[in-house]
Structures are given as C-alpha cells and as structure tokens.
C-alpha cells in the first residue's frame, strides 16, 4: 500500500501535536493548573495517530483515554482539549469534567467512561446500526491490554463476530494494566490470540511504527466496509509514563523503559522520512515549530476562557425534577 507524501507528513504532524500537547498538559498538571487527572499516551502515540488517520470522514471512532491522536485528527482541537483539562466552558464537556473521558458525535467520536473496553460493545452497537441501514461506514474501537481481560471486551467481540459487523478492534498493548504487567494478567504471549476464540482475524503490528499501524488499520477498515466483518489489531508498544500523571510507575523496570526509549515513535518516523527521501530535517523542524506555536495558542485560549456558570451545571441533565411531570 502506497501512502502519499502529504499523508506521511500529516502523520508526523499529528505525532508531534499529540506529544507536545500532552507534554504541556503534564507540565500544567504538576504546576497544579489542571483541575482533574491527566492520562497521557507518551510513547504510544503511533497507535492512535495511525488508526485514527486511516478512518474516513463518516466513520466512527470509539477511543479510550490514551487516544489523544484520534481526538485531534477527528477535529477536536488542541484549544478545546486544553480548555477541557482546565475545566473551562470552552472545553469538550463545557467545564463539567477535568480530563479526557469525552466524546463528540459532531466529529464522529463516541464518549466513554473509565471502565475500559466498555466501548467495544458500544462500538459494536454503532456498527450494527450501519449494517442495518446499509451504510458503508466502519467503527474503530480501542482499548488497552488490561481492557481485554474484562467481560465487555469479550461480549463486544463475540457479538461483532456473530453478526459480522463493520468494526475494527484496536488494542494498545502498552504492557501494563495500571501496575499489572502483561505476564501476570494472561498466560498467552500475544493478545491477538484472544480474537481466535471469536473467529476474528488477529493481526500484530509494531505499535511504535505509525506507518505500519496506519496500513494495518486501513486494510482492516476496507474489509469491514465491504462486508468482511471485524478484525482485531494488537499494537505492541510501551507507555513511558505512569498509568496517569499522579503515578510514578516505580513498578516498571528502568532498563525496560530505556530499551523502549530507543524505539520512540517520533524518532522512528523521523528516521523513516529522512531515509526514504520524503522530508529533510529542516521541514520536520518547521512542522515541530508550528506545533509548538499551536500549543502556545491553545494554552492561551484555555487560560482566557471563562469557567462555566452555576446554571450550566443543569445543562445536559435529562431527568424530571421530583414532583414535576
């Protein structure tokens, strides 16, 4: 599969934007300027950028909290993300939450709570709607390695397989379910083996190689779009921060982090672009500079945005007050 030069540069841009945005969020969190928790994808950005960029405009994403690249690619701006973390009215939830357990159907992004893998059956439901309506649209649903040990993971996979739904399941295998390493979570070596129980093809890719993730996702989407049913893609990677920014991750061996540091997805992409004559260092430096400016503008926008009013707390609450009909 050939990828256009402009698409390769866009993949690099979104890798940079995801990393720089979350680095700034991390910095603001430790300064006490973030109202809620902060979950980042440092070291795993190629997963969300790869599968997110491969989607078509009318497709649906069912991401989880390490999928910042998907939010940005689908059109949820860095400004809204920064405002979201600061609890401002201009954030995705209008100031009702201080982290990115969010969605926006205007951009084809399903929302999700903390219980990972819940988006697998929800995504399967959206895919069922596409199939019933005869629409050539697909759903991409992602969870972490820990999410694959939950019941909703298996329910979603089973239902999608039995109904041959147009959905692709992505697994961000970052090797730790909070503090539980993969070897203590399951006996199998590859999570993709779990897909075999549901007669779903399981594919394993290098989760730090955004081009490989993009190609695998694109191929799987086309199979699903044309009635071939679901695919499961395991992206092997390593999160370089803790479960969240309040977690020091002392349980992770330092030598393991040093090993994966050499496989950084941004460094990997820079090497790919230069070795294949796609972009020179000056061009990539220019992209990085524009990203830094975009992050500065996003922070300023969030700082200057108002907090929601008390009355805003009643918006979006769909319940009849006691005693009223």
Secondary structure as UniProt FT lines:
FT   HELIX           5..30
FT   TURN            31..32
FT   TURN            42..43
FT   HELIX           45..53
FT   TURN            57..58
FT   STRAND          60..62
FT   TURN            65..66
FT   HELIX           68..74
FT   HELIX           78..85
FT   TURN            86..87
FT   TURN            89..90
FT   TURN            92..95
FT   HELIX           105..107
FT   TURN            116..117
FT   HELIX           118..133
FT   STRAND          139..144
FT   HELIX           146..149
FT   HELIX           151..163
FT   STRAND          167..173
FT   STRAND          176..177
FT   TURN            178..179
FT   STRAND          180..181
FT   HELIX           182..185
FT   TURN            191..192
FT   HELIX           193..196
FT   TURN            197..199
FT   STRAND          201..206
FT   TURN            207..208
FT   HELIX           210..225
FT   TURN            226..227
FT   STRAND          231..236
FT   TURN            245..246
FT   TURN            250..251
FT   HELIX           254..261
FT   TURN            262..263
FT   HELIX           265..275
FT   TURN            276..277
FT   HELIX           281..304
FT   HELIX           310..314
FT   TURN            315..316
FT   TURN            322..323
//
